[in-house]
């Protein structure tokens, strides 16, 4: 590893901390629970990280990616530089990462039924209460795309009236204004509203971005539950800089000859309720409708329009009860997701519909002596229909899970879990296959996770090991014969031969005093083909070694500093399945922040890539997407 001196010093700090006196009072333990808009009380047998509101504010981050970059086992690809179209990888996925990590907001899916990444910018940081990250399979509880892991963003529900406004300025003519309002209306009703608008030229030429987001929630609380309605609208305009050749990057890494662009508008309606039916039973219902329309171009003469409609309904029943075997918890749910997709262009149209119908259940039983058993099953059915080619297809799969969580003592927890995984081919993938393929097979596999955690409220350590075996993994192959091969352009979505991912996560956090805390993590990820012509080769664009470390220190009352170093190891260039090219080099990024609060005012200063390291956000053997050098952002806010 090539670490800068500052990064190395930070990385060594957790080890030095073991000799420090325990002078701090106990901090609140993070919940060992993953929620799906339904609070589950039983300990989850999984590797779970929780980022709370205090940690978000200490990082002085302005977007979700900044908060997530240093998390164990997580790798990010942000080719556009705006943080919106970034792909998050958990468990060693490369080019297909976006469809193998599920992103939720209060249990609602952000993932698209296409190859597009989840819109991470649609959730302003000021709206987030905490972020739950489950590393590993979550098919039984969450369904399609929860292969490598799940990121569930929990938004705030303030208990008192408040209003907040903030303005930001930064590098590359970055300018942003955001704010939110929470008002108790009386009679159990409350209103939460937020808005954000920002513009940025970004690091590369021809990469200007304009983004606006408005959100409102009307909520009614009563003695036995709640009901709320949400509405969100997003307007996103972005110029694409596209890749550079090696010669172009050497000449000027900021340049772009691209004429590509995309404008999209999205609207989301959501209605959800929770009702306690008795001391044992609770009912939950979640309905959402998403409508996204876009226009764009890859250059003169290559304009296109696209539209995506997603309708989701998810009813659930939860029971918590005591019986002769002890305390138990049972969840029964149904997911019905209908997606309509259209892509209209001069070179061909794609009109497709996909309907997913799933029934799932999970049962948790307290076995005594700190031991808890969790078992689950999901029955999944997918209907795919291509209007353009008049083709239809139905497929069914079943997925099971079993896990044990043992609270050995007040500080120590051990878990082990085995789960089937499933991902259906989306409408994009089924619309662009080889001539001899009508519909792609579903991606299936088996996941094993095990780990041990030790936490005494002052320091926390976690070790996790995993193994993920996949069959028929879904991937785009630029060399496969495809719909455009007759015109000399190969490429199609395919089912890969068998693949294997295994790894180790090491994490540590320590509160040295009331003012000083430190932490770090190391992730080993072995992602390889285990069959076919590339058997034994590494999956491209997955770093085998990654690590991070951070220090948070309150310099003066109200003034807090934060420094982190994030290391990404060497990896094969994207598309180099044969592993014959030289690997992309490793790099370490150092980010620093200051946050100051005085009465109702707050100021945040964050510098990303403090040392100005030059690296690539994404790369193939012949092309590069240069990442930004140092970036500075200053924000000033006022709370009413």
C-alpha positions as CSV (number, residue, x, y, z in Angstrom):
1,X,0.0,0.0,0.0
2,X,1.2,3.5,-0.9
3,X,0.0,5.7,1.9
4,X,0.8,9.3,2.5
5,X,2.4,10.1,5.8
6,X,-0.7,11.8,7.1
7,X,-2.9,8.8,6.0
8,X,-0.4,6.4,7.7
9,X,-0.5,8.4,10.9
10,X,-4.2,8.3,11.0
11,X,-4.3,4.6,10.2
12,X,-2.0,3.8,13.1
13,X,-4.0,5.8,15.6
14,X,-6.6,3.1,16.5
15,X,-3.8,0.8,17.5
16,X,-2.2,3.4,19.7
17,X,-5.6,4.1,21.3
18,X,-5.7,0.7,22.9
19,X,-3.4,2.0,25.6
20,X,-5.5,5.1,26.3
21,X,-7.5,5.4,29.5
22,X,-11.2,5.0,29.3
23,X,-12.2,8.5,30.3
24,X,-15.4,8.9,28.4
25,X,-18.9,8.0,29.5
26,X,-20.6,5.3,27.6
27,X,-22.0,6.2,24.2
28,X,-25.3,4.9,22.9
29,X,-25.0,1.5,21.2
30,X,-26.2,1.4,17.6
31,X,-29.2,-0.8,17.1
32,X,-28.5,-4.3,15.8
33,X,-31.6,-4.2,13.7
34,X,-32.4,-3.7,10.0
35,X,-35.8,-2.1,9.4
36,X,-38.0,-2.2,6.3
37,X,-40.3,0.6,7.4
38,X,-41.3,-1.9,10.0
39,X,-39.3,-1.9,13.2
40,X,-38.0,-5.4,14.0
41,X,-37.0,-5.9,17.6
42,X,-35.0,-9.1,17.3
43,X,-31.3,-9.0,16.8
44,X,-30.4,-9.4,13.1
45,X,-27.8,-12.0,12.4
46,X,-25.9,-9.8,10.0
47,X,-23.0,-7.4,9.6
48,X,-24.7,-4.1,10.2
49,X,-23.3,-0.5,10.3
50,X,-25.4,2.4,11.5
51,X,-24.4,6.0,10.7
52,X,-26.4,8.3,13.0
53,X,-27.2,12.0,12.8
54,X,-24.3,13.0,15.0
55,X,-21.8,11.2,12.7
56,X,-23.3,12.8,9.6
57,X,-23.0,16.3,11.1
58,X,-19.4,15.7,12.4
59,X,-18.3,14.8,8.8
60,X,-19.5,18.2,7.5
61,X,-20.5,16.4,4.4
62,X,-22.8,18.0,1.8
63,X,-24.0,14.8,0.0
64,X,-24.6,11.2,0.8
65,X,-21.5,9.9,-1.1
66,X,-19.2,11.7,1.2
67,X,-20.8,10.0,4.2
68,X,-20.6,6.5,2.6
69,X,-17.1,6.5,1.1
70,X,-15.2,5.3,4.2
71,X,-17.6,2.5,5.1
72,X,-16.2,-1.0,5.3
73,X,-16.7,-3.2,2.3
74,X,-18.1,-0.4,0.2
75,X,-16.6,0.8,-3.1
76,X,-18.0,3.7,-5.1
77,X,-17.9,4.6,-8.8
78,X,-18.8,8.2,-9.6
79,X,-18.0,8.8,-13.3
80,X,-20.1,12.0,-13.7
81,X,-18.7,13.7,-10.6
82,X,-22.1,15.0,-9.5
83,X,-22.8,12.2,-7.0
84,X,-26.2,11.4,-8.5
85,X,-25.3,8.6,-10.9
86,X,-22.8,6.9,-8.7
87,X,-22.8,3.2,-8.3
88,X,-22.4,1.7,-4.8
89,X,-20.7,-1.7,-4.6
90,X,-21.0,-4.1,-1.7
91,X,-19.4,-7.5,-1.7
92,X,-17.1,-7.0,-4.7
93,X,-19.3,-6.1,-7.7
94,X,-17.7,-4.2,-10.6
95,X,-19.6,-2.8,-13.6
96,X,-22.9,-4.3,-12.5
97,X,-22.7,-2.9,-8.9
98,X,-25.7,-0.5,-9.3
99,X,-28.2,-3.4,-9.6
100,X,-26.6,-5.6,-6.9
101,X,-26.9,-3.1,-4.0
102,X,-30.4,-2.1,-2.9
103,X,-30.9,1.5,-1.7
104,X,-34.1,2.3,0.3
105,X,-35.5,5.5,1.8
106,X,-37.7,4.5,4.8
107,X,-38.2,1.2,3.1
108,X,-39.1,2.6,-0.3
109,X,-36.9,1.5,-3.2
110,X,-34.6,4.1,-4.9
111,X,-33.3,1.5,-7.4
112,X,-34.6,1.7,-11.0
113,X,-35.9,-1.2,-13.1
114,X,-33.2,-0.3,-15.5
115,X,-29.4,-0.2,-15.5
116,X,-29.5,3.3,-14.0
117,X,-28.1,3.9,-10.5
118,X,-30.3,5.0,-7.6
119,X,-30.6,8.8,-7.4
120,X,-28.7,9.4,-4.2
121,X,-29.1,13.2,-4.5
122,X,-32.8,12.8,-4.0
123,X,-32.3,12.5,-0.3
124,X,-30.8,15.7,1.2
125,X,-28.5,15.1,4.1
126,X,-30.5,17.5,6.3
127,X,-33.5,15.1,6.0
128,X,-31.6,12.0,7.2
129,X,-31.8,10.7,10.7
130,X,-29.6,7.7,10.3
131,X,-28.3,5.3,7.6
132,X,-28.4,1.5,8.1
133,X,-26.0,-0.6,6.0
134,X,-26.4,-4.4,5.9
135,X,-23.4,-6.0,4.3
136,X,-24.5,-9.2,2.6
137,X,-27.6,-10.8,1.1
138,X,-31.0,-9.5,2.0
139,X,-33.2,-11.2,-0.6
140,X,-35.8,-12.7,1.8
141,X,-36.6,-9.5,3.6
142,X,-36.0,-7.0,0.8
143,X,-36.4,-8.9,-2.5
144,X,-34.8,-8.2,-5.9
145,X,-31.4,-6.6,-6.1
146,X,-30.5,-7.1,-2.4
147,X,-27.5,-9.3,-3.4
148,X,-24.4,-7.6,-2.1
149,X,-26.2,-5.6,0.6
150,X,-28.8,-3.0,1.5
151,X,-28.5,0.7,2.3
152,X,-31.6,1.9,4.1
153,X,-31.9,5.7,4.7
154,X,-34.1,6.7,7.6
155,X,-35.4,10.2,7.3
156,X,-36.1,12.6,10.2
157,X,-39.5,13.0,12.0
158,X,-38.8,16.0,14.3
159,X,-40.7,16.1,17.6
160,X,-40.9,19.9,17.8
161,X,-41.3,22.8,15.4
162,X,-38.1,23.9,13.6
163,X,-37.0,25.7,10.5
164,X,-33.5,25.7,8.9
165,X,-31.9,27.4,5.9
166,X,-28.4,26.9,4.5
167,X,-26.3,28.3,1.6
168,X,-23.2,26.8,0.2
169,X,-20.4,27.9,-2.2
170,X,-17.5,25.8,-3.4
171,X,-15.1,24.8,-6.1
172,X,-16.1,24.7,-9.8
173,X,-18.7,27.4,-9.2
174,X,-20.7,25.3,-6.9
175,X,-23.7,27.1,-5.5
176,X,-26.5,25.5,-3.4
177,X,-29.4,26.7,-1.3
178,X,-31.4,24.3,0.9
179,X,-33.8,24.4,3.8
180,X,-36.5,22.5,5.7
181,X,-39.5,23.2,7.9
182,X,-41.3,21.1,10.5
183,X,-44.6,22.4,11.9
184,X,-46.9,20.8,14.4
185,X,-50.4,21.5,13.1
186,X,-52.4,20.3,16.1
187,X,-54.8,17.3,16.5
188,X,-52.0,14.9,15.7
189,X,-51.1,16.4,12.4
190,X,-47.6,17.7,11.4
191,X,-46.0,19.0,8.2
192,X,-42.4,18.5,7.1
193,X,-41.2,20.2,3.9
194,X,-37.7,20.6,2.4
195,X,-36.2,22.0,-0.7
196,X,-32.8,22.2,-2.4
197,X,-31.4,23.8,-5.5
198,X,-27.9,23.7,-6.7
199,X,-25.7,24.3,-9.7
200,X,-22.1,23.2,-10.4
201,X,-19.8,23.3,-13.4
202,X,-18.0,20.2,-11.9
203,X,-14.4,19.3,-12.5
204,X,-14.5,18.3,-16.1
205,X,-15.4,20.5,-19.1
206,X,-19.0,19.9,-20.5
207,X,-20.1,18.6,-17.1
208,X,-22.4,21.4,-15.9
209,X,-25.2,20.3,-13.5
210,X,-28.4,21.9,-12.4
211,X,-30.5,20.1,-9.8
212,X,-33.6,21.0,-7.7
213,X,-35.5,18.9,-5.3
214,X,-38.7,19.6,-3.3
215,X,-40.3,17.3,-0.7
216,X,-43.3,17.5,1.6
217,X,-44.8,15.1,4.1
218,X,-48.1,15.4,5.9
219,X,-48.3,13.1,8.9
220,X,-51.0,12.1,11.3
221,X,-50.2,10.4,14.6
222,X,-52.7,8.7,16.9
223,X,-52.5,6.4,19.9
224,X,-52.3,3.2,17.8
225,X,-50.2,4.3,14.9
226,X,-49.7,6.8,12.1
227,X,-50.5,7.6,8.5
228,X,-48.6,9.9,6.1
229,X,-48.6,11.2,2.6
230,X,-45.4,12.2,0.8
231,X,-44.7,14.1,-2.4
232,X,-41.4,14.7,-4.1
233,X,-40.4,16.3,-7.3
234,X,-36.8,16.3,-8.8
235,X,-35.5,18.2,-11.8
236,X,-32.1,17.0,-12.9
237,X,-30.0,18.5,-15.8
238,X,-26.5,17.3,-16.6
239,X,-23.9,17.5,-19.3
240,X,-21.9,14.3,-19.8
241,X,-18.1,14.7,-20.2
242,X,-17.6,11.1,-21.3
243,X,-14.3,9.2,-21.2
244,X,-10.8,10.4,-22.4
245,X,-8.2,8.5,-24.2
246,X,-4.8,8.1,-22.5
247,X,-3.3,10.8,-24.7
248,X,-6.1,13.2,-24.0
249,X,-5.8,12.7,-20.3
250,X,-2.1,13.4,-20.4
251,X,-2.7,16.5,-22.4
252,X,-5.6,17.9,-20.3
253,X,-7.5,15.8,-17.8
254,X,-10.3,18.3,-17.6
255,X,-11.1,18.5,-21.3
256,X,-14.1,17.0,-23.1
257,X,-15.1,16.7,-26.7
258,X,-18.5,15.3,-25.7
259,X,-21.9,16.6,-26.8
260,X,-23.9,14.3,-24.6
261,X,-26.5,15.5,-22.2
262,X,-29.6,14.4,-20.3
263,X,-32.5,16.2,-18.6
264,X,-35.0,14.4,-16.4
265,X,-38.0,15.2,-14.2
266,X,-39.3,12.9,-11.5
267,X,-42.4,12.8,-9.3
268,X,-43.0,10.5,-6.5
269,X,-46.2,10.0,-4.5
270,X,-46.3,7.9,-1.4
271,X,-49.0,6.9,1.1
272,X,-48.1,4.7,4.2
273,X,-49.7,3.7,7.4
274,X,-49.0,1.7,10.5
275,X,-51.8,0.5,12.8
276,X,-51.4,-1.4,16.0
277,X,-54.3,-3.9,15.9
278,X,-53.7,-5.4,19.4
279,X,-51.0,-6.1,21.9
280,X,-49.7,-8.7,19.5
281,X,-50.5,-7.6,16.0
282,X,-49.5,-4.6,13.9
283,X,-50.5,-3.9,10.3
284,X,-48.5,-1.8,7.7
285,X,-49.3,-0.6,4.2
286,X,-47.0,1.2,1.9
287,X,-48.0,2.5,-1.6
288,X,-45.8,4.6,-3.9
289,X,-46.0,5.8,-7.5
290,X,-42.9,7.1,-9.3
291,X,-43.0,8.8,-12.7
292,X,-39.8,9.8,-14.4
293,X,-39.5,11.4,-17.9
294,X,-36.2,12.3,-19.6
295,X,-34.7,13.6,-22.9
296,X,-31.1,13.4,-23.9
297,X,-28.6,13.0,-26.7
298,X,-25.2,11.3,-27.3
299,X,-24.5,14.0,-29.9
300,X,-26.2,15.5,-33.0
301,X,-28.6,13.1,-34.6
302,X,-28.7,10.7,-31.6
303,X,-31.4,12.2,-29.5
304,X,-33.7,10.0,-27.4
305,X,-36.6,10.2,-24.9
306,X,-37.2,7.8,-22.1
307,X,-39.9,7.3,-19.4
308,X,-40.2,5.0,-16.4
309,X,-43.3,4.4,-14.3
310,X,-43.1,2.4,-11.1
311,X,-46.0,1.4,-8.9
312,X,-45.4,-0.4,-5.6
313,X,-47.7,-1.7,-3.0
314,X,-46.4,-3.5,0.1
315,X,-48.8,-4.7,2.9
316,X,-47.3,-6.3,6.0
317,X,-48.4,-8.0,9.2
318,X,-46.2,-8.2,12.3
319,X,-46.8,-10.2,15.5
320,X,-44.8,-10.1,18.7
321,X,-45.7,-12.6,21.4
322,X,-44.7,-14.9,24.2
323,X,-45.4,-18.7,23.9
324,X,-44.0,-21.8,25.5
325,X,-40.8,-21.5,23.5
326,X,-40.2,-17.9,24.6
327,X,-40.4,-14.5,22.9
328,X,-41.1,-14.6,19.2
329,X,-41.6,-12.2,16.3
330,X,-43.3,-13.0,13.0
331,X,-43.5,-10.9,9.8
332,X,-45.6,-11.7,6.8
333,X,-45.5,-9.4,3.7
334,X,-46.3,-9.0,0.1
335,X,-44.5,-6.9,-2.6
336,X,-46.2,-6.0,-5.9
337,X,-44.0,-3.9,-8.1
338,X,-45.1,-2.9,-11.7
339,X,-42.6,-1.1,-13.9
340,X,-43.3,0.4,-17.4
341,X,-40.3,1.5,-19.4
342,X,-39.9,3.2,-22.8
343,X,-36.9,4.3,-24.6
344,X,-37.4,5.9,-28.0
345,X,-34.6,6.7,-30.4
346,X,-33.8,6.8,-34.1
347,X,-31.9,3.5,-33.9
348,X,-34.7,1.6,-32.2
349,X,-37.3,1.6,-29.5
350,X,-37.6,-0.3,-26.3
351,X,-41.0,-0.8,-24.8
352,X,-41.2,-3.1,-21.8
353,X,-43.1,-4.0,-18.7
354,X,-42.0,-6.0,-15.7
355,X,-44.2,-7.1,-12.8
356,X,-42.7,-8.6,-9.6
357,X,-45.0,-10.4,-7.2
358,X,-43.5,-11.6,-4.0
359,X,-44.7,-13.2,-0.7
360,X,-42.3,-13.3,2.1
361,X,-42.1,-14.3,5.8
362,X,-39.6,-14.1,8.6
363,X,-39.8,-15.7,12.0
364,X,-37.6,-14.9,15.0
365,X,-37.4,-17.0,18.1
366,X,-35.6,-16.3,21.4
367,X,-34.0,-19.6,22.4
368,X,-32.7,-18.3,25.7
369,X,-29.2,-17.6,27.0
370,X,-28.9,-14.8,24.5
371,X,-29.4,-17.0,21.5
372,X,-31.9,-15.9,18.8
373,X,-32.9,-17.9,15.7
374,X,-34.2,-16.2,12.5
375,X,-35.6,-18.1,9.6
376,X,-37.3,-16.7,6.5
377,X,-38.6,-17.5,3.0
378,X,-39.6,-15.5,-0.1
379,X,-41.6,-16.8,-3.1
380,X,-40.9,-14.6,-6.1
381,X,-42.6,-14.3,-9.5
382,X,-41.5,-12.1,-12.4
383,X,-43.6,-11.3,-15.5
384,X,-41.6,-9.7,-18.4
385,X,-43.3,-8.3,-21.5
386,X,-41.7,-6.6,-24.5
387,X,-44.3,-4.6,-26.4
388,X,-41.9,-3.9,-29.3
389,X,-41.2,-7.6,-30.0
390,X,-44.5,-9.0,-28.6
391,X,-42.7,-11.4,-26.3
392,X,-43.7,-12.4,-22.8
393,X,-42.2,-14.6,-20.1
394,X,-42.9,-15.7,-16.5
395,X,-40.4,-17.1,-14.1
396,X,-40.5,-18.2,-10.4
397,X,-37.9,-18.6,-7.7
398,X,-37.8,-19.4,-4.0
399,X,-35.3,-18.0,-1.5
400,X,-34.7,-19.1,2.1
401,X,-32.6,-17.8,5.0
402,X,-31.5,-19.0,8.4
403,X,-29.4,-17.3,10.9
404,X,-28.3,-17.4,14.6
405,X,-27.4,-14.4,16.7
406,X,-25.8,-15.0,20.1
407,X,-25.4,-12.3,22.7
408,X,-22.6,-14.1,24.6
409,X,-22.4,-11.3,27.3
410,X,-23.2,-7.7,27.6
411,X,-20.4,-6.7,25.2
412,X,-20.1,-9.6,22.8
413,X,-22.3,-10.7,20.0
414,X,-21.7,-13.6,17.5
415,X,-23.7,-14.3,14.4
416,X,-23.9,-16.7,11.4
417,X,-26.3,-16.6,8.5
418,X,-27.0,-18.5,5.3
419,X,-29.3,-17.0,2.6
420,X,-30.3,-17.6,-1.0
421,X,-29.9,-14.6,-3.3
422,X,-31.9,-13.5,-6.3
423,X,-31.8,-10.8,-8.9
424,X,-34.1,-10.6,-11.9
425,X,-32.9,-9.2,-15.2
426,X,-34.3,-5.7,-15.6
427,X,-36.1,-4.2,-18.5
428,X,-32.9,-2.7,-19.9
429,X,-31.1,-6.0,-19.8
430,X,-33.8,-8.1,-21.4
431,X,-34.2,-5.5,-24.1
432,X,-30.6,-5.8,-25.2
433,X,-29.5,-9.4,-25.5
434,X,-27.8,-11.7,-28.0
435,X,-29.9,-12.8,-31.0
436,X,-30.2,-16.3,-29.7
437,X,-31.5,-15.2,-26.2
438,X,-35.1,-14.3,-25.7
439,X,-35.1,-13.6,-22.0
440,X,-32.1,-13.7,-19.6
441,X,-32.0,-16.2,-16.7
442,X,-32.4,-14.8,-13.2
443,X,-29.2,-14.4,-11.2
444,X,-29.2,-16.8,-8.2
445,X,-26.7,-17.9,-5.6
446,X,-25.9,-18.6,-2.0
447,X,-24.5,-16.3,0.7
448,X,-22.8,-17.2,4.0
449,X,-22.0,-14.6,6.6
450,X,-20.4,-14.9,10.0
451,X,-19.0,-12.4,12.5
452,X,-18.2,-11.3,16.0
453,X,-18.7,-7.9,17.6
454,X,-17.4,-6.5,20.9
455,X,-18.8,-3.2,22.2
456,X,-18.7,-1.7,25.7
457,X,-20.1,1.7,24.8
458,X,-16.6,3.3,24.6
459,X,-15.0,1.1,22.0
460,X,-16.3,-1.2,19.4
461,X,-14.6,-3.9,17.3
462,X,-16.1,-6.0,14.6
463,X,-14.8,-9.0,12.5
464,X,-16.9,-10.3,9.5
465,X,-16.2,-13.0,7.0
466,X,-18.4,-13.9,4.0
467,X,-18.7,-16.1,1.0
468,X,-21.1,-15.4,-1.9
469,X,-21.5,-17.9,-4.8
470,X,-23.5,-16.8,-7.8
471,X,-24.8,-18.5,-10.9
472,X,-25.9,-16.8,-14.1
473,X,-24.7,-13.4,-12.9
474,X,-26.1,-10.6,-15.1
475,X,-23.6,-8.4,-16.8
476,X,-23.1,-6.4,-20.0
477,X,-20.4,-7.9,-22.3
478,X,-19.1,-5.5,-24.9
479,X,-17.7,-8.4,-27.0
480,X,-20.8,-10.5,-27.1
481,X,-22.9,-10.5,-30.4
482,X,-25.8,-8.2,-29.9
483,X,-28.6,-6.3,-31.6
484,X,-26.2,-4.0,-33.4
485,X,-23.6,-6.5,-34.5
486,X,-24.9,-6.4,-38.0
487,X,-23.7,-2.8,-38.2
488,X,-20.3,-3.7,-36.7
489,X,-21.1,-2.8,-33.0
490,X,-20.9,-5.8,-30.7
491,X,-22.2,-5.8,-27.1
492,X,-25.1,-7.4,-25.2
493,X,-26.3,-8.3,-21.7
494,X,-25.5,-11.9,-20.8
495,X,-25.5,-14.5,-18.0
496,X,-22.0,-15.1,-16.8
497,X,-20.4,-18.4,-15.8
498,X,-20.2,-19.1,-12.1
499,X,-18.6,-16.4,-9.9
500,X,-17.4,-16.3,-6.3
501,X,-16.9,-13.5,-3.8
502,X,-15.3,-13.9,-0.4
503,X,-13.8,-11.5,2.0
504,X,-13.0,-10.2,5.5
505,X,-14.0,-6.9,7.2
506,X,-12.2,-5.5,10.2
507,X,-13.6,-2.5,11.9
508,X,-12.7,-0.5,15.0
509,X,-14.1,2.6,16.8
510,X,-12.9,4.2,20.0
511,X,-14.0,7.1,22.1
512,X,-10.8,8.4,23.7
513,X,-12.4,11.2,25.6
514,X,-15.5,13.4,25.5
515,X,-13.7,15.5,22.8
516,X,-11.8,12.9,20.8
517,X,-12.9,9.8,18.8
518,X,-11.1,7.6,16.3
519,X,-11.9,4.7,14.0
520,X,-10.8,2.7,11.1
521,X,-11.6,-0.3,8.9
522,X,-9.9,-2.7,6.5
523,X,-11.7,-4.8,3.8
524,X,-10.3,-7.7,1.9
525,X,-12.4,-8.6,-1.2
526,X,-11.7,-11.6,-3.4
527,X,-14.0,-11.4,-6.4
528,X,-13.3,-14.0,-9.1
529,X,-14.8,-16.2,-11.9
530,X,-15.0,-19.8,-10.9
531,X,-16.0,-21.3,-14.2
532,X,-15.7,-20.7,-17.9
533,X,-12.9,-19.3,-20.0
534,X,-11.9,-16.8,-17.3
535,X,-11.9,-19.3,-14.4
536,X,-9.7,-18.2,-11.6
537,X,-9.4,-14.6,-12.8
538,X,-10.4,-11.5,-10.8
539,X,-13.6,-9.6,-11.6
540,X,-12.4,-6.3,-13.1
541,X,-12.7,-2.9,-11.3
542,X,-12.9,-4.5,-7.8
543,X,-10.1,-3.6,-5.3
544,X,-8.8,-6.6,-3.3
545,X,-7.7,-4.3,-0.5
546,X,-9.4,-1.1,0.8
547,X,-9.2,0.7,4.1
548,X,-10.1,3.9,5.8
549,X,-9.4,5.8,9.1
550,X,-10.8,8.9,10.7
551,X,-10.3,11.2,13.7
552,X,-13.0,13.5,15.1
553,X,-11.9,16.1,17.7
554,X,-13.8,19.0,19.4
555,X,-11.2,21.8,19.4
556,X,-13.4,24.2,21.3
557,X,-17.0,24.1,22.5
558,X,-19.0,24.1,19.3
559,X,-16.0,23.7,17.0
560,X,-15.3,20.2,15.8
561,X,-12.7,18.9,13.3
562,X,-12.8,15.8,11.3
563,X,-10.1,14.1,9.2
564,X,-10.3,10.9,7.2
565,X,-8.1,8.9,4.9
566,X,-9.6,6.5,2.4
567,X,-7.4,3.9,0.6
568,X,-8.4,2.1,-2.6
569,X,-6.1,-0.7,-3.7
570,X,-5.0,-1.9,-7.2
571,X,-7.6,-3.5,-9.5
572,X,-7.9,-4.7,-13.1
573,X,-9.3,-2.2,-15.5
574,X,-13.0,-2.6,-16.4
575,X,-13.4,-5.0,-19.3
576,X,-10.1,-6.8,-18.6
577,X,-11.8,-10.2,-17.7
578,X,-8.7,-12.0,-19.0
579,X,-6.5,-10.1,-16.5
580,X,-3.8,-9.4,-19.1
581,X,-3.5,-5.7,-18.7
582,X,-1.5,-3.8,-16.0
583,X,-3.6,-3.0,-13.0
584,X,-4.9,0.5,-12.2
585,X,-2.8,2.0,-9.4
586,X,-3.8,2.3,-5.8
587,X,-4.4,5.7,-4.2
588,X,-5.2,7.3,-0.9
589,X,-7.6,10.3,-0.5
590,X,-7.4,12.6,2.5
591,X,-10.5,14.6,3.4
592,X,-10.8,17.2,6.2
593,X,-13.6,19.2,7.7
594,X,-14.5,21.8,10.3
595,X,-17.9,22.3,11.8
596,X,-18.8,25.2,14.1
597,X,-22.1,25.9,15.9
598,X,-23.0,29.0,17.8
599,X,-26.5,29.4,19.1
600,X,-28.7,29.2,16.0
601,X,-25.8,29.6,13.5
602,X,-23.6,26.8,12.0
603,X,-20.8,26.8,9.6
604,X,-19.2,23.8,7.8
605,X,-16.0,23.7,5.8
606,X,-15.1,20.5,4.0
607,X,-12.1,19.8,1.7
608,X,-12.1,16.6,-0.3
609,X,-8.9,15.2,-1.7
610,X,-6.9,17.6,0.4
611,X,-3.5,16.6,-1.2
612,X,-4.8,17.0,-4.7
613,X,-4.3,13.4,-5.6
614,X,-4.8,12.6,-9.3
615,X,-6.7,9.4,-9.9
616,X,-9.5,8.0,-12.1
617,X,-13.1,7.5,-10.9
618,X,-13.5,4.8,-13.6
619,X,-11.2,3.4,-16.3
620,X,-10.8,0.8,-19.0
621,X,-7.5,-0.2,-20.5
622,X,-7.9,2.4,-23.3
623,X,-10.0,5.2,-21.6
624,X,-10.3,7.1,-18.4
625,X,-12.8,9.2,-16.4
626,X,-10.5,11.5,-14.4
627,X,-11.7,12.3,-10.9
628,X,-11.6,15.8,-9.3
629,X,-8.5,17.0,-7.5
630,X,-9.0,19.1,-4.3
631,X,-12.5,20.4,-3.8
632,X,-13.6,23.0,-1.2
633,X,-17.1,23.7,0.0
634,X,-18.2,26.2,2.6
635,X,-21.8,26.1,4.1
636,X,-23.5,28.6,6.4
637,X,-26.8,27.7,8.1
638,X,-29.3,29.3,10.5
639,X,-31.9,27.4,12.6
640,X,-35.1,29.2,13.6
